[in-house]
Amino acid sequence: MSTQEEVLEEVLEKTIDQSNNEIVLYNDDVNTFDHVIETLMYSCEHTALQAEQCALLVHYKGKCTVKTGTYNELEPRCCKLLDAGLSAEIV
């Protein structure tokens, strides 16, 4: 493989690794607004206002993207949401 091919392959790998994913939070009939807000502040480092707005969107729209980033960045955050009893997934 030529040096140019190696460089292109390395750039492609970095581009793929840095692709953004999203944590999507889903509505449920179990958790309170306060619990959702506190969990978003803790798990996703939202401000109180951001967390409240996300909670309202989830309630009225059924789901909301609460964080974007690489899969490796999002996985521990999503696990915290799930551990707190919320419904979420990385897409």
Biopython code that builds the backbone (N, CA, C, O; Angstrom):
import numpy as np
from Bio.PDB.StructureBuilder import StructureBuilder

atoms = [
    (1, "MET", "N", (0.846, -1.176, 0.000)),
    (1, "MET", "CA", (0.000, 0.000, 0.000)),
    (1, "MET", "C", (0.892, 1.240, 0.000)),
    (1, "MET", "O", (1.870, 1.305, 0.745)),
    (2, "SER", "N", (0.557, 2.215, -0.831)),
    (2, "SER", "CA", (1.356, 3.429, -0.899)),
    (2, "SER", "C", (1.086, 4.312, 0.314)),
    (2, "SER", "O", (0.097, 4.130, 1.024)),
    (3, "THR", "N", (1.971, 5.258, 0.534)),
    (3, "THR", "CA", (1.818, 6.187, 1.654)),
    (3, "THR", "C", (0.528, 6.977, 1.527)),
    (3, "THR", "O", (-0.158, 7.207, 2.523)),
    (4, "GLN", "N", (0.190, 7.394, 0.320)),
    (4, "GLN", "CA", (-1.040, 8.156, 0.110)),
    (4, "GLN", "C", (-2.263, 7.312, 0.473)),
    (4, "GLN", "O", (-3.194, 7.820, 1.098)),
    (5, "GLU", "N", (-2.276, 6.051, 0.097)),
    (5, "GLU", "CA", (-3.391, 5.167, 0.438)),
    (5, "GLU", "C", (-3.498, 4.982, 1.949)),
    (5, "GLU", "O", (-4.597, 4.947, 2.501)),
    (6, "GLU", "N", (-2.345, 4.863, 2.615)),
    (6, "GLU", "CA", (-2.343, 4.702, 4.072)),
    (6, "GLU", "C", (-2.920, 5.938, 4.751)),
    (6, "GLU", "O", (-3.693, 5.823, 5.702)),
    (7, "VAL", "N", (-2.546, 7.113, 4.266)),
    (7, "VAL", "CA", (-3.054, 8.360, 4.835)),
    (7, "VAL", "C", (-4.563, 8.456, 4.620)),
    (7, "VAL", "O", (-5.300, 8.811, 5.540)),
    (8, "LEU", "N", (-5.025, 8.142, 3.415)),
    (8, "LEU", "CA", (-6.461, 8.192, 3.131)),
    (8, "LEU", "C", (-7.233, 7.203, 4.001)),
    (8, "LEU", "O", (-8.322, 7.514, 4.483)),
    (9, "GLU", "N", (-6.670, 6.017, 4.202)),
    (9, "GLU", "CA", (-7.321, 5.024, 5.050)),
    (9, "GLU", "C", (-7.404, 5.516, 6.493)),
    (9, "GLU", "O", (-8.422, 5.325, 7.159)),
    (10, "GLU", "N", (-6.333, 6.150, 6.976)),
    (10, "GLU", "CA", (-6.312, 6.679, 8.342)),
    (10, "GLU", "C", (-7.343, 7.805, 8.505)),
    (10, "GLU", "O", (-8.039, 7.862, 9.519)),
    (11, "VAL", "N", (-7.443, 8.683, 7.532)),
    (11, "VAL", "CA", (-8.416, 9.774, 7.581)),
    (11, "VAL", "C", (-9.835, 9.203, 7.579)),
    (11, "VAL", "O", (-10.697, 9.669, 8.325)),
    (12, "LEU", "N", (-10.071, 8.202, 6.748)),
    (12, "LEU", "CA", (-11.388, 7.573, 6.679)),
    (12, "LEU", "C", (-11.749, 6.942, 8.021)),
    (12, "LEU", "O", (-12.878, 7.095, 8.487)),
    (13, "GLU", "N", (-10.813, 6.238, 8.646)),
    (13, "GLU", "CA", (-11.068, 5.627, 9.948)),
    (13, "GLU", "C", (-11.400, 6.685, 10.992)),
    (13, "GLU", "O", (-12.328, 6.502, 11.779)),
    (14, "LYS", "N", (-10.664, 7.779, 11.012)),
    (14, "LYS", "CA", (-10.931, 8.846, 11.973)),
    (14, "LYS", "C", (-12.298, 9.472, 11.723)),
    (14, "LYS", "O", (-13.016, 9.798, 12.669)),
    (15, "THR", "N", (-12.661, 9.642, 10.455)),
    (15, "THR", "CA", (-13.956, 10.218, 10.111)),
    (15, "THR", "C", (-15.082, 9.312, 10.591)),
    (15, "THR", "O", (-16.072, 9.787, 11.147)),
    (16, "ILE", "N", (-14.934, 8.028, 10.381)),
    (16, "ILE", "CA", (-15.953, 7.075, 10.819)),
    (16, "ILE", "C", (-16.046, 7.071, 12.339)),
    (16, "ILE", "O", (-17.150, 7.055, 12.883)),
    (17, "ASP", "N", (-14.920, 7.086, 13.032)),
    (17, "ASP", "CA", (-14.905, 7.070, 14.492)),
    (17, "ASP", "C", (-15.553, 8.318, 15.082)),
    (17, "ASP", "O", (-16.111, 8.258, 16.177)),
    (18, "GLN", "N", (-15.491, 9.439, 14.383)),
    (18, "GLN", "CA", (-15.984, 10.693, 14.923)),
    (18, "GLN", "C", (-17.415, 11.004, 14.484)),
    (18, "GLN", "O", (-17.927, 12.088, 14.761)),
    (19, "SER", "N", (-18.053, 10.067, 13.808)),
    (19, "SER", "CA", (-19.423, 10.338, 13.373)),
    (19, "SER", "C", (-20.320, 10.512, 14.587)),
    (19, "SER", "O", (-20.157, 9.835, 15.602)),
    (20, "ASN", "N", (-21.260, 11.422, 14.466)),
    (20, "ASN", "CA", (-22.124, 11.734, 15.594)),
    (20, "ASN", "C", (-23.303, 10.780, 15.670)),
    (20, "ASN", "O", (-23.937, 10.437, 14.672)),
    (21, "ASN", "N", (-23.560, 10.375, 16.881)),
    (21, "ASN", "CA", (-24.748, 9.607, 17.218)),
    (21, "ASN", "C", (-25.576, 10.483, 18.140)),
    (21, "ASN", "O", (-25.151, 11.570, 18.530)),
    (22, "GLU", "N", (-26.751, 10.004, 18.483)),
    (22, "GLU", "CA", (-27.636, 10.769, 19.363)),
    (22, "GLU", "C", (-28.202, 9.853, 20.438)),
    (22, "GLU", "O", (-28.465, 8.674, 20.199)),
    (23, "ILE", "N", (-28.385, 10.417, 21.627)),
    (23, "ILE", "CA", (-29.181, 9.736, 22.645)),
    (23, "ILE", "C", (-30.593, 10.275, 22.492)),
    (23, "ILE", "O", (-30.825, 11.481, 22.581)),
    (24, "VAL", "N", (-31.530, 9.367, 22.262)),
    (24, "VAL", "CA", (-32.939, 9.734, 22.155)),
    (24, "VAL", "C", (-33.629, 9.256, 23.428)),
    (24, "VAL", "O", (-33.544, 8.084, 23.795)),
    (25, "LEU", "N", (-34.305, 10.173, 24.088)),
    (25, "LEU", "CA", (-35.065, 9.880, 25.308)),
    (25, "LEU", "C", (-36.532, 9.763, 24.924)),
    (25, "LEU", "O", (-37.058, 10.589, 24.179)),
    (26, "TYR", "N", (-37.191, 8.722, 25.443)),
    (26, "TYR", "CA", (-38.585, 8.445, 25.104)),
    (26, "TYR", "C", (-39.502, 8.701, 26.293)),
    (26, "TYR", "O", (-39.106, 8.581, 27.452)),
    (27, "ASN", "N", (-40.727, 9.053, 25.970)),
    (27, "ASN", "CA", (-41.743, 9.303, 26.986)),
    (27, "ASN", "C", (-42.161, 7.999, 27.657)),
    (27, "ASN", "O", (-42.144, 6.934, 27.040)),
    (28, "ASP", "N", (-42.533, 8.100, 28.914)),
    (28, "ASP", "CA", (-43.144, 6.980, 29.628)),
    (28, "ASP", "C", (-44.175, 7.528, 30.601)),
    (28, "ASP", "O", (-44.262, 8.738, 30.810)),
    (29, "ASP", "N", (-44.940, 6.652, 31.184)),
    (29, "ASP", "CA", (-45.972, 7.059, 32.133)),
    (29, "ASP", "C", (-45.542, 6.832, 33.575)),
    (29, "ASP", "O", (-46.378, 6.844, 34.479)),
    (30, "VAL", "N", (-44.255, 6.626, 33.800)),
    (30, "VAL", "CA", (-43.759, 6.242, 35.118)),
    (30, "VAL", "C", (-43.010, 7.383, 35.813)),
    (30, "VAL", "O", (-43.274, 7.686, 36.976)),
    (31, "ASN", "N", (-42.089, 8.003, 35.105)),
    (31, "ASN", "CA", (-41.182, 8.976, 35.719)),
    (31, "ASN", "C", (-41.786, 10.375, 35.795)),
    (31, "ASN", "O", (-42.519, 10.806, 34.904)),
    (32, "THR", "N", (-41.460, 11.069, 36.880)),
    (32, "THR", "CA", (-41.944, 12.437, 37.067)),
    (32, "THR", "C", (-41.062, 13.409, 36.288)),
    (32, "THR", "O", (-39.937, 13.085, 35.908)),
    (33, "PHE", "N", (-41.597, 14.603, 36.062)),
    (33, "PHE", "CA", (-40.799, 15.646, 35.414)),
    (33, "PHE", "C", (-39.539, 15.934, 36.221)),
    (33, "PHE", "O", (-38.453, 16.065, 35.656)),
    (34, "ASP", "N", (-39.679, 16.031, 37.524)),
    (34, "ASP", "CA", (-38.519, 16.332, 38.369)),
    (34, "ASP", "C", (-37.438, 15.276, 38.229)),
    (34, "ASP", "O", (-36.254, 15.602, 38.147)),
    (35, "HIS", "N", (-37.839, 14.007, 38.202)),
    (35, "HIS", "CA", (-36.855, 12.926, 38.062)),
    (35, "HIS", "C", (-36.156, 13.005, 36.712)),
    (35, "HIS", "O", (-34.936, 12.857, 36.638)),
    (36, "VAL", "N", (-36.913, 13.235, 35.650)),
    (36, "VAL", "CA", (-36.326, 13.334, 34.312)),
    (36, "VAL", "C", (-35.361, 14.515, 34.248)),
    (36, "VAL", "O", (-34.256, 14.382, 33.721)),
    (37, "ILE", "N", (-35.760, 15.653, 34.772)),
    (37, "ILE", "CA", (-34.920, 16.852, 34.754)),
    (37, "ILE", "C", (-33.632, 16.627, 35.533)),
    (37, "ILE", "O", (-32.545, 16.929, 35.039)),
    (38, "GLU", "N", (-33.747, 16.103, 36.739)),
    (38, "GLU", "CA", (-32.555, 15.850, 37.561)),
    (38, "GLU", "C", (-31.623, 14.840, 36.886)),
    (38, "GLU", "O", (-30.402, 14.991, 36.928)),
    (39, "THR", "N", (-32.199, 13.821, 36.270)),
    (39, "THR", "CA", (-31.388, 12.797, 35.608)),
    (39, "THR", "C", (-30.668, 13.365, 34.388)),
    (39, "THR", "O", (-29.505, 13.038, 34.153)),
    (40, "LEU", "N", (-31.338, 14.206, 33.615)),
    (40, "LEU", "CA", (-30.688, 14.834, 32.460)),
    (40, "LEU", "C", (-29.557, 15.757, 32.905)),
    (40, "LEU", "O", (-28.509, 15.817, 32.263)),
    (41, "MET", "N", (-29.771, 16.469, 33.998)),
    (41, "MET", "CA", (-28.715, 17.353, 34.500)),
    (41, "MET", "C", (-27.497, 16.532, 34.929)),
    (41, "MET", "O", (-26.356, 16.916, 34.676)),
    (42, "TYR", "N", (-27.756, 15.408, 35.576)),
    (42, "TYR", "CA", (-26.664, 14.558, 36.061)),
    (42, "TYR", "C", (-25.999, 13.794, 34.915)),
    (42, "TYR", "O", (-24.774, 13.796, 34.800)),
    (43, "SER", "N", (-26.790, 13.147, 34.077)),
    (43, "SER", "CA", (-26.258, 12.236, 33.067)),
    (43, "SER", "C", (-25.703, 12.942, 31.835)),
    (43, "SER", "O", (-24.694, 12.521, 31.269)),
    (44, "CYS", "N", (-26.366, 14.015, 31.427)),
    (44, "CYS", "CA", (-26.004, 14.690, 30.181)),
    (44, "CYS", "C", (-25.411, 16.075, 30.402)),
    (44, "CYS", "O", (-25.100, 16.784, 29.445)),
    (45, "GLU", "N", (-25.256, 16.454, 31.661)),
    (45, "GLU", "CA", (-24.697, 17.764, 32.022)),
    (45, "GLU", "C", (-25.520, 18.911, 31.437)),
    (45, "GLU", "O", (-24.968, 19.925, 31.010)),
    (46, "HIS", "N", (-26.838, 18.743, 31.420)),
    (46, "HIS", "CA", (-27.726, 19.813, 30.974)),
    (46, "HIS", "C", (-27.857, 20.866, 32.072)),
    (46, "HIS", "O", (-27.706, 20.572, 33.258)),
    (47, "THR", "N", (-28.140, 22.094, 31.652)),
    (47, "THR", "CA", (-28.555, 23.103, 32.616)),
    (47, "THR", "C", (-29.995, 22.768, 33.006)),
    (47, "THR", "O", (-30.644, 21.946, 32.360)),
    (48, "ALA", "N", (-30.484, 23.404, 34.059)),
    (48, "ALA", "CA", (-31.858, 23.163, 34.490)),
    (48, "ALA", "C", (-32.843, 23.505, 33.370)),
    (48, "ALA", "O", (-33.821, 22.788, 33.157)),
    (49, "LEU", "N", (-32.582, 24.604, 32.656)),
    (49, "LEU", "CA", (-33.467, 25.021, 31.565)),
    (49, "LEU", "C", (-33.443, 24.016, 30.418)),
    (49, "LEU", "O", (-34.494, 23.653, 29.892)),
    (50, "GLN", "N", (-32.254, 23.566, 30.028)),
    (50, "GLN", "CA", (-32.149, 22.573, 28.953)),
    (50, "GLN", "C", (-32.905, 21.302, 29.326)),
    (50, "GLN", "O", (-33.662, 20.759, 28.521)),
    (51, "ALA", "N", (-32.694, 20.837, 30.550)),
    (51, "ALA", "CA", (-33.326, 19.601, 31.005)),
    (51, "ALA", "C", (-34.846, 19.742, 31.026)),
    (51, "ALA", "O", (-35.567, 18.823, 30.639)),
    (52, "GLU", "N", (-35.324, 20.893, 31.479)),
    (52, "GLU", "CA", (-36.768, 21.125, 31.517)),
    (52, "GLU", "C", (-37.353, 21.141, 30.110)),
    (52, "GLU", "O", (-38.409, 20.553, 29.870)),
    (53, "GLN", "N", (-36.679, 21.805, 29.182)),
    (53, "GLN", "CA", (-37.160, 21.859, 27.804)),
    (53, "GLN", "C", (-37.189, 20.469, 27.168)),
    (53, "GLN", "O", (-38.129, 20.135, 26.447)),
    (54, "CYS", "N", (-36.167, 19.663, 27.430)),
    (54, "CYS", "CA", (-36.141, 18.298, 26.902)),
    (54, "CYS", "C", (-37.270, 17.474, 27.500)),
    (54, "CYS", "O", (-37.928, 16.713, 26.791)),
    (55, "ALA", "N", (-37.500, 17.622, 28.798)),
    (55, "ALA", "CA", (-38.579, 16.877, 29.461)),
    (55, "ALA", "C", (-39.933, 17.236, 28.861)),
    (55, "ALA", "O", (-40.778, 16.362, 28.669)),
    (56, "LEU", "N", (-40.140, 18.503, 28.567)),
    (56, "LEU", "CA", (-41.397, 18.931, 27.951)),
    (56, "LEU", "C", (-41.545, 18.380, 26.533)),
    (56, "LEU", "O", (-42.626, 17.941, 26.143)),
    (57, "LEU", "N", (-40.460, 18.406, 25.768)),
    (57, "LEU", "CA", (-40.506, 17.849, 24.414)),
    (57, "LEU", "C", (-40.812, 16.354, 24.452)),
    (57, "LEU", "O", (-41.615, 15.861, 23.660)),
    (58, "VAL", "N", (-40.173, 15.641, 25.368)),
    (58, "VAL", "CA", (-40.428, 14.210, 25.497)),
    (58, "VAL", "C", (-41.895, 13.971, 25.848)),
    (58, "VAL", "O", (-42.535, 13.077, 25.294)),
    (59, "HIS", "N", (-42.413, 14.761, 26.755)),
    (59, "HIS", "CA", (-43.798, 14.593, 27.190)),
    (59, "HIS", "C", (-44.789, 14.838, 26.056)),
    (59, "HIS", "O", (-45.729, 14.066, 25.869)),
    (60, "TYR", "N", (-44.575, 15.915, 25.301)),
    (60, "TYR", "CA", (-45.547, 16.293, 24.273)),
    (60, "TYR", "C", (-45.299, 15.657, 22.906)),
    (60, "TYR", "O", (-46.244, 15.432, 22.150)),
    (61, "LYS", "N", (-44.041, 15.367, 22.586)),
    (61, "LYS", "CA", (-43.719, 14.807, 21.272)),
    (61, "LYS", "C", (-43.436, 13.304, 21.318)),
    (61, "LYS", "O", (-43.410, 12.647, 20.277)),
    (62, "GLY", "N", (-43.224, 12.758, 22.514)),
    (62, "GLY", "CA", (-42.966, 11.329, 22.643)),
    (62, "GLY", "C", (-41.506, 10.955, 22.693)),
    (62, "GLY", "O", (-41.153, 9.873, 23.163)),
    (63, "LYS", "N", (-40.644, 11.848, 22.206)),
    (63, "LYS", "CA", (-39.204, 11.593, 22.244)),
    (63, "LYS", "C", (-38.457, 12.890, 22.000)),
    (63, "LYS", "O", (-39.021, 13.875, 21.525)),
    (64, "CYS", "N", (-37.162, 12.868, 22.340)),
    (64, "CYS", "CA", (-36.319, 14.056, 22.154)),
    (64, "CYS", "C", (-34.866, 13.622, 22.134)),
    (64, "CYS", "O", (-34.454, 12.778, 22.930)),
    (65, "THR", "N", (-34.088, 14.197, 21.227)),
    (65, "THR", "CA", (-32.644, 13.988, 21.249)),
    (65, "THR", "C", (-32.080, 14.829, 22.388)),
    (65, "THR", "O", (-32.255, 16.048, 22.415)),
    (66, "VAL", "N", (-31.404, 14.174, 23.328)),
    (66, "VAL", "CA", (-30.913, 14.886, 24.506)),
    (66, "VAL", "C", (-29.407, 15.095, 24.500)),
    (66, "VAL", "O", (-28.897, 15.897, 25.282)),
    (67, "LYS", "N", (-28.677, 14.387, 23.630)),
    (67, "LYS", "CA", (-27.228, 14.567, 23.564)),
    (67, "LYS", "C", (-26.729, 13.998, 22.243)),
    (67, "LYS", "O", (-27.226, 12.972, 21.778)),
    (68, "THR", "N", (-25.749, 14.663, 21.639)),
    (68, "THR", "CA", (-25.098, 14.152, 20.434)),
    (68, "THR", "C", (-23.612, 14.006, 20.701)),
    (68, "THR", "O", (-23.047, 14.700, 21.547)),
    (69, "GLY", "N", (-22.994, 13.106, 19.981)),
    (69, "GLY", "CA", (-21.557, 12.884, 20.127)),
    (69, "GLY", "C", (-21.174, 11.535, 19.550)),
    (69, "GLY", "O", (-21.975, 10.884, 18.879)),
    (70, "THR", "N", (-19.953, 11.123, 19.813)),
    (70, "THR", "CA", (-19.518, 9.810, 19.355)),
    (70, "THR", "C", (-20.153, 8.742, 20.226)),
    (70, "THR", "O", (-20.572, 9.008, 21.352)),
    (71, "TYR", "N", (-20.217, 7.554, 19.700)),
    (71, "TYR", "CA", (-20.830, 6.455, 20.442)),
    (71, "TYR", "C", (-20.136, 6.261, 21.789)),
    (71, "TYR", "O", (-20.791, 6.071, 22.814)),
    (72, "ASN", "N", (-18.806, 6.313, 21.774)),
    (72, "ASN", "CA", (-18.045, 6.102, 23.016)),
    (72, "ASN", "C", (-18.330, 7.176, 24.059)),
    (72, "ASN", "O", (-18.301, 6.890, 25.256)),
    (73, "GLU", "N", (-18.604, 8.396, 23.634)),
    (73, "GLU", "CA", (-18.960, 9.464, 24.574)),
    (73, "GLU", "C", (-20.373, 9.276, 25.122)),
    (73, "GLU", "O", (-20.645, 9.587, 26.282)),
    (74, "LEU", "N", (-21.256, 8.771, 24.287)),
    (74, "LEU", "CA", (-22.665, 8.681, 24.658)),
    (74, "LEU", "C", (-23.010, 7.437, 25.467)),
    (74, "LEU", "O", (-23.947, 7.464, 26.265)),
    (75, "GLU", "N", (-22.281, 6.363, 25.278)),
    (75, "GLU", "CA", (-22.639, 5.103, 25.926)),
    (75, "GLU", "C", (-22.749, 5.210, 27.447)),
    (75, "GLU", "O", (-23.753, 4.765, 28.003)),
    (76, "PRO", "N", (-21.758, 5.783, 28.151)),
    (76, "PRO", "CA", (-21.906, 5.872, 29.608)),
    (76, "PRO", "C", (-23.053, 6.796, 30.029)),
    (76, "PRO", "O", (-23.688, 6.557, 31.056)),
    (77, "ARG", "N", (-23.320, 7.827, 29.262)),
    (77, "ARG", "CA", (-24.436, 8.732, 29.578)),
    (77, "ARG", "C", (-25.770, 8.018, 29.410)),
    (77, "ARG", "O", (-26.661, 8.143, 30.249)),
    (78, "CYS", "N", (-25.899, 7.270, 28.320)),
    (78, "CYS", "CA", (-27.132, 6.535, 28.074)),
    (78, "CYS", "C", (-27.342, 5.479, 29.165)),
    (78, "CYS", "O", (-28.469, 5.263, 29.611)),
    (79, "CYS", "N", (-26.279, 4.835, 29.587)),
    (79, "CYS", "CA", (-26.383, 3.846, 30.671)),
    (79, "CYS", "C", (-26.887, 4.490, 31.959)),
    (79, "CYS", "O", (-27.664, 3.880, 32.693)),
    (80, "LYS", "N", (-26.453, 5.709, 32.236)),
    (80, "LYS", "CA", (-26.937, 6.420, 33.428)),
    (80, "LYS", "C", (-28.435, 6.698, 33.327)),
    (80, "LYS", "O", (-29.168, 6.568, 34.307)),
    (81, "LEU", "N", (-28.880, 7.081, 32.129)),
    (81, "LEU", "CA", (-30.311, 7.325, 31.931)),
    (81, "LEU", "C", (-31.102, 6.030, 32.143)),
    (81, "LEU", "O", (-32.141, 6.029, 32.803)),
    (82, "LEU", "N", (-30.609, 4.950, 31.586)),
    (82, "LEU", "CA", (-31.289, 3.669, 31.725)),
    (82, "LEU", "C", (-31.284, 3.192, 33.177)),
    (82, "LEU", "O", (-32.290, 2.685, 33.673)),
    (83, "ASP", "N", (-30.154, 3.357, 33.850)),
    (83, "ASP", "CA", (-30.049, 2.966, 35.260)),
    (83, "ASP", "C", (-31.028, 3.745, 36.135)),
    (83, "ASP", "O", (-31.474, 3.252, 37.171)),
    (84, "ALA", "N", (-31.359, 4.964, 35.711)),
    (84, "ALA", "CA", (-32.294, 5.806, 36.460)),
    (84, "ALA", "C", (-33.753, 5.476, 36.121)),
    (84, "ALA", "O", (-34.676, 6.096, 36.650)),
    (85, "GLY", "N", (-33.947, 4.496, 35.236)),
    (85, "GLY", "CA", (-35.310, 4.080, 34.910)),
    (85, "GLY", "C", (-35.933, 4.786, 33.734)),
    (85, "GLY", "O", (-37.128, 4.632, 33.483)),
    (86, "LEU", "N", (-35.139, 5.567, 32.996)),
    (86, "LEU", "CA", (-35.667, 6.259, 31.823)),
    (86, "LEU", "C", (-35.525, 5.364, 30.597)),
    (86, "LEU", "O", (-34.733, 4.421, 30.596)),
    (87, "SER", "N", (-36.289, 5.660, 29.564)),
    (87, "SER", "CA", (-36.225, 4.918, 28.305)),
    (87, "SER", "C", (-35.423, 5.735, 27.318)),
    (87, "SER", "O", (-35.825, 6.835, 26.937)),
    (88, "ALA", "N", (-34.274, 5.190, 26.899)),
    (88, "ALA", "CA", (-33.402, 5.908, 25.986)),
    (88, "ALA", "C", (-32.620, 4.911, 25.145)),
    (88, "ALA", "O", (-32.468, 3.744, 25.503)),
    (89, "GLU", "N", (-32.131, 5.407, 24.019)),
    (89, "GLU", "CA", (-31.263, 4.594, 23.177)),
    (89, "GLU", "C", (-30.327, 5.497, 22.383)),
    (89, "GLU", "O", (-30.585, 6.687, 22.202)),
    (90, "ILE", "N", (-29.235, 4.900, 21.915)),
    (90, "ILE", "CA", (-28.295, 5.621, 21.061)),
    (90, "ILE", "C", (-28.619, 5.249, 19.620)),
    (90, "ILE", "O", (-28.688, 4.074, 19.258)),
    (91, "VAL", "N", (-28.816, 6.292, 18.803)),
    (91, "VAL", "CA", (-29.106, 6.062, 17.377)),
    (91, "VAL", "C", (-28.082, 6.766, 16.518)),
    (91, "VAL", "O", (-28.152, 6.695, 15.291)),
]
sb = StructureBuilder()
sb.init_structure("model")
sb.init_model(0)
sb.init_chain("A")
sb.init_seg("    ")
for serial, (resi, resn, name, xyz) in enumerate(atoms, 1):
    if name == "N":
        sb.init_residue(resn, " ", resi, " ")
    sb.init_atom(name, np.array(xyz, "f"), 0.0, 1.0, " ", f" {name:<3s}", serial, name[0])
structure = sb.get_structure()
